[in-house]
Amino acid sequence: MKRVQKPHCLLLASMIQKLDRTDRRILTFPAVHPCEGISPATLLGSLITLSHNICNYQSKFFATQRRNSRETMRLIGILLIFFEEIRDNRLIVSDSVILCFSELHLTFQKIQFLLEDCTREGGRLWILMKSQLVSTQFLVLIRTIATALDVLPLNLIDVSGEVKELVELVAKQARKAGFELDPDDESATNRVLSILNQFEKGIEPEMSMIKRVLDYLEIRRWNECNNEIKFLDKEIGLERIECNEREVPLLNSLMGFMSYCRGVVFETLDCRNVDQADSRCNVEFPNCLNPEDFRCPISLELMTDPVTVSTGQTYDRSSIQKWLKAGNTTCPKTGEKLTNTELLPNYTLRKLIQQFCADNGVSLAKSGTRNRDISNTTVAGSPAAKEAMKFLAKFLASRLVFGTDEQKNKAAYEVRLLVKSSIFNRSCLIEAGTIPPLLNLFSSTDSSTQENATSAILKLSKHSKGKRAIIKSGGLSLILAVLIKGLKSEARQIAAATLFYLSSVEEYRILIGETPEAIPALVELIKDGTTNGKKNALAAIFGLLVYHENHQRVLAAGTVPLLVDLLTSSYKADLITDSLAILSTLAENIEGTVAILHASALPLIIGILNSPTSRAGKEYYCVSILLSSCNNGGVEVIAYLAKEPSLPSSLYSLVTEGTSHASMKARSLLKILHKFHETSSSSLISSSNPQEHFVQVW
């Protein structure tokens, strides 16, 4: 008999560990057959481990498939006695026994996967709706065990007669086992289908029927219901990634049903910190990059994982890896020989690409990303989900007006969750009239209520109808009040983000700028806010600068010195890039250039441009500021830049390797510097501080 080599043992151990992996889709069983030549001891030990793991599920809760799972664990428990006696007595087994054990090992893996799914957190409703399929799986797996035991040469295994009788009993029962659909599971499934049918017809189901389903699944708390929703949402995303839309309508219907239950049935939030990440949100403002710069030079496809090689060129990881694996040692774009094959992730460019895709409804599903594309949620996923959402929206709108303080807070939190990743939900909640009462909660003395209300309004402000409703309801003054004196920093930064989204409408951009306290309040948040608060304030100011009249207001609020201070003190790349973006916009006008020169910003800008970490947006904004300073500042600024020995090389690098926009700006600036050198003479201004001279001239 062949003896296993050590790598085979390690392979099997690694395979068993992967049984607990979290990336497996529900009701899929990627079992692996034991490797050829495995030693009896290794295989037997692994079988015993698997058997123990399966039997341990006896202590877990099964919302459905109770009888089938119980019977499966009972049969495996009997076989465990058999395996342990072989191990304890150190019995020698034949090749034919090893073959049977290998088949059992494969089947046991699948059984463990199935039991894991039946007890999976958040998957109770989905497993109920798949009851027939799950019952069939139990039957198939138990019959596979029966087949393996039928050919097992028990007479060649020197175990006790009592144990042999147990194994024979298991084989007999496995052959005859029914493993049919549990009548109670079938009844509960039919009740769910009836509820979905009522929703689809525009009929609000009776609460008693809904509670019967929830009680059967033992979903008795808000958090348990929320887990079901998160699971269903994840499954919808995975189905779309895999281009399998067959299950999506049912999943959406179930998600609509659970969302209704979470909002209407469960009065008390039993987990205050669930899904609070959006309180730390920060917004991305428009970049000046050409979308063509987002394409991989090799594949010409949108880059999903951009990486930079030793020559400074950026490619999509998968494309450049194929290039290197083919034996190539040069840079595909420049033809230069690569000094090494290290691939450095270009996080800034990846972030810009992701934001571009989000803003333009471009799906990155083909890349394998598991982030759900919100552009798929402009309409309800099914008729039942549509009507369930409408009923829920009316209920929440009523609670926001007539509920107790606790009920209002809970309703605001429900809105906050519902609008986070669904455009359709936003539309329903806006039409139901939730915006005015949510705005009324801005003045709440409870920080949790204020934060939930502001976060809900932030998400609703992304919808065009939401923007109109907020302004029409007098929301601007309330948003500014929170921005200035919000109870917590989270509420203040959310208020700033809301102003950013409102500023996307020209009319509101003007209105916000003309409101005396708006821009100063944003500047104050830049001064003393958290990192996310500063970022959101910068984004809002950037949005307001699209309206030319707001430039003077931003300058008057003392923004430029603060931005220059951020360039020198911040270690956050986002804050530096965002500050440069605003300075670049302000520098387009003479007043802005004056303020930038007053703040002695040029040496900082040049330093950032020359920095080896400068990427994408940074390099574009830096060269843009320098070019505008030359155009608006005249010969004094040009003379100062012409004396910087490191500047030309950075500009040449941008011309050849930068983005299309950055390259164009760099080329224009080089022309100005070249012309200056050609026409300069010994009478050139020798001042080493052009900022002071420039200010005196003006």
matplotlib code that plots the C-alpha trace (Angstrom):
import matplotlib.pyplot as plt

x = [0.0, 1.3, 2.2, 1.4, 4.2, 4.3, 2.9, -0.2, -0.9, -0.5, -2.7, -5.5, -5.2, -5.3, -8.4, -10.2, -9.4, -11.0, -14.3, -14.8, -14.1, -16.5, -16.3, -18.4, -21.8, -24.7, -25.8, -22.6, -20.4, -16.8, -15.7, -12.2, -11.4, -8.5, -5.3, -4.1, -1.8, -3.0, -2.0, -4.8, -3.9, -4.2, -7.5, -9.0, -7.9, -9.5, -12.7, -12.9, -12.4, -15.1, -17.5, -16.9, -17.5, -20.8, -22.0, -21.1, -24.0, -26.3, -25.8, -26.7, -30.1, -31.9, -34.8, -35.7, -34.7, -34.8, -35.7, -33.3, -30.4, -31.0, -31.2, -28.0, -26.1, -27.3, -26.1, -22.7, -22.4, -22.7, -20.1, -17.8, -17.8, -16.7, -13.8, -12.6, -12.4, -10.3, -8.0, -7.8, -7.0, -4.5, -6.1, -4.6, -7.1, -7.0, -6.9, -10.6, -11.4, -9.4, -11.4, -14.7, -13.3, -12.3, -15.8, -17.2, -14.7, -15.9, -19.6, -18.9, -17.4, -20.6, -22.7, -20.8, -21.3, -25.0, -25.3, -23.4, -25.9, -28.9, -27.5, -26.0, -26.7, -29.1, -29.9, -33.0, -35.6, -33.6, -33.0, -36.8, -37.6, -35.1, -36.5, -37.3, -33.8, -32.2, -34.2, -33.1, -29.5, -29.8, -31.3, -28.6, -25.8, -27.3, -27.8, -24.2, -23.2, -25.3, -23.6, -20.2, -21.1, -22.6, -19.3, -17.3, -15.6, -16.5, -15.3, -11.8, -11.9, -11.2, -13.7, -16.1, -19.3, -21.3, -19.7, -20.1, -23.9, -24.0, -22.4, -24.8, -27.7, -26.5, -26.2, -29.7, -31.3, -29.4, -30.8, -34.4, -34.2, -36.9, -35.5, -38.6, -39.7, -40.8, -44.5, -44.0, -41.3, -43.7, -46.5, -44.2, -42.9, -46.5, -47.2, -44.3, -45.4, -48.9, -47.5, -45.4, -48.5, -50.5, -47.7, -47.6, -51.4, -51.0, -52.6, -50.9, -50.6, -52.2, -49.7, -50.7, -49.6, -46.3, -45.6, -46.3, -43.5, -41.1, -41.9, -41.4, -37.9, -37.4, -36.6, -37.6, -35.3, -34.5, -30.9, -31.9, -34.2, -31.4, -29.0, -31.6, -31.7, -27.9, -27.6, -30.3, -28.7, -25.3, -26.8, -28.4, -25.1, -23.4, -26.1, -25.6, -21.8, -22.2, -24.7, -27.3, -30.6, -32.9, -33.0, -32.8, -36.6, -37.4, -34.4, -35.6, -39.1, -37.8, -35.6, -38.6, -40.6, -37.8, -37.3, -41.0, -40.7, -37.7, -39.4, -42.9, -42.8, -39.8, -40.2, -36.8, -33.4, -31.3, -28.0, -27.4, -24.1, -25.3, -24.2, -23.1, -20.2, -22.0, -21.7, -18.0, -18.8, -16.7, -17.6, -15.4, -15.4, -15.0, -11.6, -10.1, -8.8, -9.7, -11.6, -9.4, -6.6, -8.5, -7.9, -5.1, -2.5, -2.4, -6.0, -7.6, -10.2, -11.1, -8.5, -10.0, -6.7, -4.1, -0.5, 2.7, 5.9, 9.4, 9.3, 6.4, 3.8, 0.5, -1.4, -4.2, -2.7, -4.1, -2.8, 0.7, 1.0, 0.1, 2.7, 5.4, 4.4, 4.9, 8.6, 8.6, 11.1, 10.3, 7.7, 4.9, 4.3, 7.9, 9.9, 12.4, 13.8, 12.2, 14.6, 12.4, 9.0, 7.5, 3.9, 3.0, -0.8, -1.9, -4.5, -5.2, -6.0, -8.1, -10.2, -10.7, -11.8, -14.2, -15.7, -16.0, -17.8, -20.2, -21.0, -21.6, -23.5, -20.7, -20.6, -17.3, -18.9, -16.8, -13.7, -15.0, -15.7, -18.4, -19.6, -23.2, -23.8, -26.4, -27.4, -29.3, -31.6, -33.4, -36.4, -37.7, -36.3, -39.8, -43.5, -43.7, -40.6, -42.0, -45.3, -43.7, -41.4, -44.4, -46.2, -43.1, -42.4, -45.9, -45.5, -42.2, -43.4, -46.3, -44.0, -41.7, -44.7, -46.8, -44.4, -42.8, -39.3, -38.0, -40.2, -39.1, -35.4, -36.0, -37.9, -35.1, -32.6, -34.7, -34.8, -31.1, -30.5, -33.1, -31.8, -28.2, -28.0, -31.2, -32.3, -35.8, -36.1, -35.0, -37.7, -40.4, -39.4, -39.3, -42.8, -44.1, -43.1, -40.3, -38.1, -40.0, -40.2, -36.6, -35.5, -37.5, -35.4, -32.2, -33.0, -33.3, -31.4, -30.6, -27.3, -28.4, -31.6, -29.8, -27.2, -29.8, -31.9, -28.9, -27.5, -30.9, -31.2, -27.7, -28.7, -31.9, -30.1, -28.4, -31.8, -33.0, -36.4, -34.8, -32.7, -35.9, -37.8, -35.0, -34.8, -38.5, -39.0, -36.5, -33.8, -30.8, -31.0, -31.5, -28.5, -26.4, -27.5, -26.2, -23.0, -22.3, -23.3, -24.2, -24.2, -21.5, -18.7, -20.5, -23.5, -21.4, -19.5, -22.7, -24.2, -21.2, -21.5, -25.2, -24.2, -21.9, -24.7, -27.1, -24.4, -24.6, -27.7, -26.9, -29.8, -28.9, -25.2, -26.1, -28.5, -25.9, -23.2, -25.5, -26.4, -23.9, -23.1, -22.6, -19.1, -17.6, -19.2, -17.5, -14.2, -14.5, -15.0, -11.8, -10.1, -11.3, -13.2, -12.2, -10.4, -13.6, -15.2, -12.4, -12.7, -16.4, -16.1, -13.4, -15.7, -18.6, -16.5, -15.2, -18.8, -19.7, -16.7, -18.4, -20.5, -18.0, -19.5, -18.6, -14.9, -14.7, -16.7, -14.4, -11.4, -13.0, -13.6, -9.8, -9.8, -6.4, -4.2, -6.0, -5.5, -1.8, -1.6, -3.2, -0.5, 2.2, 0.6, -1.6, -0.4, -3.6, -3.2, -6.9, -6.8, -3.7, -5.2, -8.5, -6.8, -4.8, -8.0, -9.5, -6.3, -6.2, -9.7, -9.1, -5.8, -7.7, -8.6, -6.2, -7.7, -7.0, -3.5, -2.9, -4.1, -1.9, 1.2, 0.4, 0.4, 3.8, 2.4, 4.5, 7.5, 5.1, 3.4, 6.7, 7.8, 4.7, 5.0, 8.6, 7.6, 8.0, 4.7, 2.8, 0.2, -2.8, -4.8, -2.0, 0.3, -2.4, -3.5, 0.1, 1.0, -2.4, -1.7, 1.8, 0.5, -2.3, 0.2, 2.3, -0.6, -2.0, 1.2, 3.3, 7.1, 7.9, 6.3, 7.8, 11.2, 10.9, 9.8, 12.6, 15.1, 13.9, 16.3, 14.2, 11.0, 11.8, 12.5, 9.2, 7.4, 9.1, 8.1, 4.5, 4.6, 5.8, 4.2, 1.4, -2.3, -3.5, -4.7, -1.6, 0.6, -1.1, -0.7, 2.9, 3.7, 2.1, 4.1, 7.4, 6.7, 6.3, 9.6, 11.4, 10.2, 11.3, 14.8, 15.1, 14.1, 15.7, 18.8, 21.0, 18.3, 16.0, 14.4, 16.7, 14.2, 14.2, 10.7, 8.5, 5.3, 6.2, 7.1, 4.0, 1.8, 3.5, 2.9, -0.8]
y = [0.0, 3.5, 5.7, 9.4, 11.9, 14.8, 17.3, 15.2, 15.4, 19.2, 19.4, 17.6, 19.6, 22.8, 21.5, 20.8, 24.3, 25.8, 24.2, 27.3, 29.8, 32.7, 33.3, 30.3, 30.9, 29.5, 26.0, 25.3, 22.5, 22.8, 19.5, 18.1, 14.4, 13.2, 13.1, 9.8, 7.7, 9.3, 7.3, 5.4, 7.2, 10.7, 9.9, 8.3, 11.2, 13.6, 11.6, 11.6, 15.4, 15.9, 13.6, 15.6, 18.8, 17.5, 16.2, 19.5, 21.1, 19.4, 22.4, 24.9, 26.3, 25.1, 27.3, 24.8, 21.2, 20.1, 16.5, 16.0, 17.6, 15.7, 12.3, 13.1, 13.9, 10.8, 8.5, 10.3, 9.9, 6.2, 6.0, 8.1, 5.2, 2.9, 5.3, 5.8, 2.0, 1.5, 4.4, 3.3, -0.3, 0.8, -1.6, -2.0, -1.4, -2.5, -0.4, -1.2, 0.2, 3.3, 3.8, 3.7, 6.0, 8.5, 8.6, 9.1, 11.9, 13.7, 13.3, 14.4, 17.7, 18.4, 17.5, 20.0, 22.7, 21.9, 22.1, 25.3, 26.8, 25.6, 27.4, 30.4, 33.8, 35.8, 32.9, 31.5, 32.9, 32.0, 28.4, 28.2, 29.2, 26.6, 23.9, 21.5, 21.8, 21.4, 18.3, 16.8, 17.6, 15.8, 12.8, 12.6, 12.8, 10.2, 7.8, 8.4, 7.3, 4.2, 3.4, 3.7, 1.5, -1.1, -1.7, -1.4, -4.8, -4.9, -8.5, -7.2, -4.8, -6.3, -4.3, -5.7, -7.4, -4.8, -2.0, -4.0, -4.3, -0.5, 0.1, -2.3, -0.6, 2.8, 1.4, 0.0, 3.2, 5.4, 3.3, 3.6, 7.2, 9.4, 12.9, 14.5, 18.1, 18.8, 19.6, 22.5, 24.0, 23.6, 25.4, 28.3, 28.6, 28.8, 31.5, 33.6, 33.2, 34.2, 37.4, 38.2, 37.7, 40.1, 42.7, 42.3, 43.0, 46.1, 44.6, 45.1, 41.6, 41.0, 41.4, 38.0, 36.2, 38.1, 37.3, 33.6, 33.5, 35.4, 33.2, 30.1, 31.2, 32.6, 36.1, 37.9, 40.9, 43.9, 42.8, 39.3, 40.8, 43.2, 40.3, 38.6, 41.8, 42.1, 38.5, 38.9, 42.1, 40.3, 37.5, 39.9, 41.5, 38.1, 37.0, 40.1, 39.8, 36.2, 37.4, 35.1, 37.1, 34.1, 34.3, 38.1, 38.8, 36.4, 37.7, 41.3, 40.3, 38.6, 41.6, 43.9, 41.7, 41.7, 45.5, 45.9, 43.7, 45.5, 48.9, 48.0, 44.9, 45.6, 48.7, 48.6, 48.9, 46.3, 47.2, 51.0, 50.7, 48.7, 50.1, 53.5, 53.7, 56.4, 58.8, 58.9, 59.4, 61.7, 62.8, 62.8, 65.9, 66.0, 65.3, 66.9, 63.7, 62.5, 59.2, 57.9, 58.0, 55.3, 52.7, 50.2, 50.8, 47.1, 46.0, 49.4, 48.4, 50.3, 49.6, 47.9, 47.4, 49.9, 49.3, 51.2, 49.5, 50.7, 53.0, 55.0, 53.7, 52.4, 49.3, 47.1, 44.4, 41.4, 42.8, 43.6, 40.2, 38.4, 40.5, 39.6, 35.9, 35.8, 36.5, 40.2, 42.3, 45.8, 48.4, 47.9, 51.7, 53.1, 50.0, 50.7, 47.7, 47.1, 47.4, 45.0, 43.4, 44.9, 46.2, 49.1, 49.6, 53.1, 53.7, 57.3, 56.4, 53.4, 55.7, 58.1, 55.3, 54.0, 57.4, 58.0, 54.6, 55.5, 58.9, 57.6, 54.4, 52.2, 48.8, 47.2, 43.8, 42.3, 42.9, 40.6, 43.3, 42.5, 46.1, 46.3, 48.7, 51.2, 52.1, 48.7, 50.1, 52.8, 50.6, 48.0, 44.5, 43.0, 44.0, 42.7, 44.6, 47.8, 47.6, 46.5, 49.6, 51.9, 50.6, 50.9, 54.5, 55.6, 54.0, 55.6, 59.0, 58.7, 57.7, 60.7, 63.0, 61.4, 59.0, 59.3, 60.7, 57.1, 56.1, 59.1, 58.3, 54.7, 55.8, 58.1, 55.3, 53.0, 55.7, 56.1, 52.4, 52.1, 55.0, 54.0, 51.8, 52.1, 54.9, 53.5, 53.5, 57.2, 58.0, 56.2, 57.9, 61.3, 60.9, 59.6, 63.0, 62.0, 65.0, 67.7, 65.7, 64.5, 68.2, 68.9, 66.4, 68.5, 70.6, 67.5, 67.7, 63.9, 63.4, 60.0, 61.4, 64.4, 62.2, 59.7, 62.5, 64.3, 61.1, 60.2, 63.7, 63.4, 60.2, 61.8, 64.9, 62.7, 62.4, 65.3, 65.3, 65.1, 68.3, 70.2, 69.0, 69.9, 73.5, 73.9, 72.8, 75.4, 72.8, 75.0, 77.0, 73.9, 72.2, 75.3, 75.2, 71.7, 72.6, 75.4, 73.9, 70.2, 68.1, 65.8, 66.1, 63.4, 65.5, 68.5, 66.6, 65.1, 68.6, 69.7, 66.7, 67.5, 71.1, 69.5, 67.5, 70.5, 72.6, 70.3, 72.3, 75.8, 77.5, 76.1, 76.8, 80.4, 80.3, 78.7, 81.2, 84.1, 82.8, 84.8, 82.1, 79.2, 79.6, 80.9, 77.8, 75.5, 77.3, 76.9, 73.1, 73.0, 74.7, 72.6, 69.6, 66.0, 64.6, 63.6, 66.9, 68.8, 66.7, 67.2, 71.0, 71.1, 69.2, 71.6, 74.6, 73.1, 72.6, 76.2, 77.5, 76.3, 79.6, 82.3, 84.8, 82.5, 82.8, 86.2, 84.9, 81.9, 84.2, 86.7, 83.9, 83.3, 80.0, 80.2, 80.4, 77.4, 75.4, 76.2, 75.2, 71.8, 71.3, 71.7, 69.9, 67.1, 63.6, 62.6, 62.4, 63.1, 66.4, 67.5, 66.7, 68.3, 71.5, 71.7, 71.3, 74.4, 76.4, 75.5, 76.8, 80.0, 80.6, 81.0, 84.5, 87.3, 87.7, 84.1, 84.3, 87.3, 85.3, 82.3, 84.5, 86.3, 82.9, 82.1, 78.9, 78.5, 76.8, 74.3, 73.7, 73.1, 70.7, 68.7, 68.5, 67.3, 64.7, 61.1, 60.3, 62.9, 61.1, 61.7, 64.6, 66.1, 66.6, 68.1, 70.6, 71.6, 72.4, 74.1, 76.5, 77.3, 78.0, 80.3, 82.1, 82.8, 84.0, 86.2, 87.1, 88.2, 88.3, 88.3, 84.9, 83.6, 84.7, 83.0, 79.7, 80.0, 79.9, 76.6, 74.0, 71.0, 72.3, 71.6, 67.9, 67.5, 69.2, 67.1, 64.0, 65.1, 65.8, 62.3, 60.3, 62.3, 62.3, 64.0, 67.1, 67.4, 66.9, 69.8, 72.1, 71.1, 71.8, 75.3, 76.1, 74.9, 77.2, 80.1, 79.3, 78.7, 82.0, 83.8, 82.4, 83.3, 87.0, 87.5, 89.7, 90.9, 93.4, 90.6, 91.2, 89.7, 89.7, 86.3, 86.9, 87.5, 87.3, 90.6, 92.4, 91.1, 92.5, 95.9, 96.1, 95.5]
z = [0.0, -0.8, 2.1, 1.9, 1.6, 4.0, 1.5, 1.1, 4.8, 4.7, 1.6, 3.4, 6.5, 4.5, 2.6, 5.9, 7.2, 4.1, 5.1, 7.3, 4.6, 4.3, 0.6, -0.3, -1.8, 0.1, -1.0, -2.9, -1.8, -3.2, -1.6, -2.5, -2.9, -0.8, -2.7, -4.2, -2.1, 1.2, 4.3, 6.2, 9.4, 7.8, 6.1, 9.2, 11.4, 9.0, 8.8, 12.6, 12.6, 10.1, 12.0, 15.2, 13.4, 12.0, 15.3, 17.0, 15.0, 17.4, 19.7, 17.0, 16.1, 13.0, 12.0, 9.3, 8.2, 11.9, 11.3, 8.3, 10.0, 13.3, 11.4, 9.5, 12.6, 14.3, 11.5, 11.3, 15.1, 14.8, 12.1, 14.3, 16.8, 14.0, 12.9, 16.4, 17.1, 14.0, 15.2, 18.8, 17.9, 15.2, 12.8, 9.3, 6.5, 2.9, -0.3, -0.9, 2.6, 1.9, -1.3, 0.6, 3.3, 0.6, -0.8, 2.8, 3.3, 0.2, 1.3, 4.9, 3.6, 1.6, 4.7, 6.8, 4.1, 4.1, 7.9, 8.0, 5.5, 7.5, 10.6, 8.8, 10.4, 8.3, 6.0, 7.7, 5.3, 2.2, 3.4, 4.2, 0.6, -0.6, 1.6, -1.2, -2.7, 0.8, 1.5, -1.8, -0.9, 2.4, 0.6, -2.1, 0.5, 2.8, -0.2, -1.2, 2.3, 1.9, -1.4, 0.1, 3.0, 0.7, -0.9, 2.3, 3.1, 6.8, 7.0, 6.3, 9.3, 12.7, 14.7, 17.3, 16.2, 18.0, 16.0, 12.7, 13.5, 14.0, 10.6, 8.9, 10.7, 9.4, 5.8, 6.0, 7.4, 4.9, 2.0, 3.3, 4.8, 3.4, 4.0, 2.6, 2.9, 6.4, 6.4, 8.8, 6.5, 3.6, 5.4, 6.4, 2.8, 1.6, 4.1, 2.9, -0.7, 0.3, 1.9, -1.2, -3.3, -1.2, -1.4, -5.2, -5.4, -3.3, -0.2, 3.1, 4.8, 8.2, 11.0, 12.5, 9.4, 9.3, 12.9, 12.4, 9.8, 12.0, 15.0, 13.0, 12.0, 15.5, 14.1, 17.2, 17.4, 15.2, 14.8, 13.7, 11.0, 9.9, 9.5, 7.2, 5.1, 4.9, 3.8, 1.1, -0.2, -0.4, -2.3, -4.8, -5.4, -5.9, -8.3, -10.5, -10.4, -11.7, -14.3, -12.9, -12.7, -12.2, -8.4, -8.1, -8.2, -5.4, -3.4, -3.9, -2.8, 0.3, 1.1, 0.7, 3.1, 5.7, 5.4, 6.0, 9.1, 10.4, 10.1, 11.2, 13.4, 15.6, 17.7, 19.6, 18.2, 20.0, 18.3, 18.2, 16.4, 13.4, 10.0, 11.4, 8.9, 6.9, 9.9, 9.0, 5.3, 3.2, -0.3, -3.4, -5.5, -9.3, -10.6, -13.7, -15.2, -18.6, -18.4, -21.1, -18.5, -16.6, -19.4, -19.2, -22.0, -22.7, -22.6, -23.3, -20.7, -17.6, -14.9, -11.8, -10.0, -11.3, -10.4, -11.3, -12.6, -12.2, -15.2, -13.6, -16.0, -14.7, -15.9, -14.8, -12.6, -14.5, -17.8, -16.7, -14.9, -18.2, -19.9, -17.4, -17.3, -21.1, -20.5, -21.3, -19.3, -20.8, -20.1, -22.7, -23.1, -23.1, -24.2, -21.3, -19.5, -16.1, -13.2, -11.2, -11.5, -8.4, -8.9, -6.7, -6.1, -7.4, -4.7, -5.7, -9.3, -8.2, -6.0, -8.8, -11.2, -8.6, -8.1, -11.8, -12.1, -9.2, -10.6, -14.1, -13.3, -14.7, -13.2, -12.2, -11.8, -14.6, -12.5, -9.8, -7.3, -4.9, -4.4, -5.5, -8.3, -7.1, -10.6, -10.6, -7.9, -9.9, -9.9, -7.5, -7.9, -8.0, -7.8, -4.3, -3.2, -4.8, -2.9, 0.4, 0.2, -0.5, 2.6, 4.7, 3.5, 4.5, 7.9, 8.6, 7.4, 9.9, 12.7, 12.0, 12.5, 15.2, 17.0, 20.4, 20.5, 20.6, 17.7, 15.7, 16.3, 15.2, 12.1, 11.2, 11.5, 9.3, 6.6, 7.0, 6.3, 3.5, 1.4, 1.7, -1.3, -3.2, -5.5, -5.6, -1.8, -1.9, -4.3, -2.3, 1.0, -0.7, -2.2, 1.2, 2.7, 5.1, 4.4, 6.3, 9.6, 9.2, 9.0, 12.1, 14.0, 13.2, 16.2, 18.5, 21.8, 21.4, 19.5, 18.1, 16.7, 15.2, 13.6, 12.2, 10.7, 9.2, 7.7, 6.2, 4.7, 3.3, 1.3, 0.2, -1.0, -3.7, -5.4, -7.6, -6.0, -2.6, -3.2, -4.2, -1.2, 1.2, -0.1, -0.4, 3.2, 4.5, 5.0, 4.2, 7.4, 9.5, 7.8, 8.5, 12.1, 12.5, 10.6, 13.0, 16.3, 15.7, 18.9, 17.6, 15.0, 13.0, 12.5, 11.5, 8.8, 7.5, 7.2, 5.2, 2.9, 2.3, 1.2, -1.3, -2.9, -2.9, -4.6, -7.6, -8.6, -10.0, -8.3, -4.9, -5.4, -5.7, -2.7, -0.5, -1.5, -0.8, 2.7, 4.8, 7.3, 4.9, 3.6, 6.9, 8.6, 6.1, 6.6, 10.3, 9.9, 7.8, 10.8, 13.7, 12.2, 12.1, 9.1, 7.5, 8.5, 6.8, 3.7, 3.4, 4.0, 1.2, -1.1, -0.4, -1.0, -4.3, -5.3, -4.5, -6.6, -9.8, -9.4, -10.1, -7.7, -4.8, -5.4, -3.7, -0.8, -0.3, -0.4, 2.0, 4.5, 4.8, 3.1, 1.3, 4.5, 5.9, 2.7, 2.7, 6.3, 5.4, 2.7, 5.3, 8.3, 6.9, 6.4, 4.7, 0.9, 0.3, 2.2, 0.4, -3.0, -2.2, -0.9, -4.1, -6.1, -4.5, -4.8, -8.4, -9.0, -7.0, -8.9, -12.1, -11.0, -10.2, -6.7, -6.0, -7.3, -5.0, -2.0, -2.9, -3.3, 0.0, 1.7, 0.2, -1.3, -4.4, -2.7, -1.2, -4.5, -6.3, -3.5, -3.8, -7.6, -7.2, -4.6, -5.8, -4.2, -6.4, -8.4, -10.6, -9.2, -7.2, -10.1, -12.2, -9.6, -8.8, -12.4, -12.8, -9.9, -11.2, -14.7, -13.4, -11.2, -14.2, -16.3, -13.5, -11.7, -14.6, -15.0, -11.3, -10.7, -14.0, -12.9, -9.6, -11.2, -13.8, -11.0, -9.6, -11.0, -10.2, -11.9, -15.6, -15.0, -13.1, -15.9, -18.6, -16.7, -16.7, -20.5, -21.2, -18.4, -16.9, -17.6, -20.7, -18.9, -16.7, -19.7, -21.5, -18.6, -18.1, -21.8, -21.5, -18.5, -20.1, -23.1, -20.7, -18.9, -22.2, -23.6, -20.5, -20.7, -24.4, -23.8, -20.4, -19.9, -17.1, -16.0, -14.8, -11.5, -8.8, -5.9, -4.1, -2.8, -5.8, -3.6, -1.9, -5.1, -6.8, -4.1, -4.2, -7.9, -7.5]

ax = plt.figure().add_subplot(projection="3d")
ax.plot(x, y, z, "-o")
ax.set_aspect("equal")
plt.show()
